[in-house]
Amino acid sequence: MSTMKIKKGDMVKVIAGKDKDKEGKVIAVDKKANKVLVEGVNMLTKHTKPSMANQNGGIIHQEGPIDASNVMYIHKGQATRVGFKMDGDKKVRVAKKTGDVID
């Protein structure tokens, strides 16, 4: 299995689908399914029954997973592809557009 190029906490831009051109922060990453959860993107409505946690129940709006191939990493305000490079003996992510080390 290859390494995910998008990590939790990254700012990303949606490049395909109904939410195209929206930007947001990655909330969660599912490596197995190759999906990411992005803040404010692919909003779903969920009808919930009253419970101890939510006394009233009702309609809840929450983010749905989006395929990792449909998002692009944002570096210095620009959407860029992500690559990997060896920095000494450590593997680091690199922004392809600028060549800068991300983390």
N, C-alpha and C positions, 0 to 999 in steps of 0.2 A: 504494500500500500504506500502510495507516495505521500509526501508531506503537504499539508494544507498551506496555501500561500496567504490565506486570510486568518487572522487571529481575533480572539475576543478583545474588544476595546478599540479596534481599528475603525477609522472613518472610511466608509465606502460609498460608491455611487452605483445605482442600479442602471444597467446598460440594456436590459431587455425586459419585456413584459408590461403589465398594466401600470406599474409604478416607475416606468422608465424616467431617468434624469433626477429621481429623488435621491437625497443623500441622508445618511444616518450612521449611527454608531452600532457596531456589531455587539449584540447582547450575548449570543451563544453560538457555538460551532459544533456541528455533528459531523465528525470525520467519516464515520461509517457510511452515512447516507449522502455525504458531500453537500450538506445543506447549512445555511447560516440564518440566524434570526437578526433582523436589522430593525432598529428603533423607528417606529412610524411607517414601516413599509409592509405591504401585504396584510393589511388589517382585516381581521376576521371578527364576525359577531358570534358570540357564544351565549346560548340561553342556559342559565344556571338555576337550579332549584335552591330554595332556602336551606342553609346549613349553619353549623355553629360558627364557622368563619365568616360567612356572608349571610346575615340574618334575613335580609329582604329577598335575595336572589335577583332575578332580572336578567337584563342583557349586558354582557361584558364585551368590550372591544379589546382584542389582543392581537399581537403580531403572529403571523404564520411563517413557516420556514420558506426560504427561497433558495434556489440552487446556487451554489458557490460560483458557477460559471457565469451567472447573470449579474455579478457585482465586480467592481473594479476598485482597487485601493486608491485612496486620495492622498497624494504627497504634495505639500505646499500648494494646495488649492487645485491641483491638476490630477485627473485620473490617469493612472499609470499601471503597467503590468509589473508583476513582482517576480524577481529571480533570486537565485541563491549564489553565494560566493563564499569561498573559504577565507576567513580573516585570521591568519596564523593557523591555529588548530581548531578554530571555532567557525561553525557554519552560520552565516548571517543572511538576512533578507536584504535585497537591493532593489531600489526603484529603477526600472529599466529606462525611464525617460530622462532622469538626471544622473543616474549612476551612484546616487547617495545611499549610504547604509541606513536602513530603516530602524533596526533595533540591535 
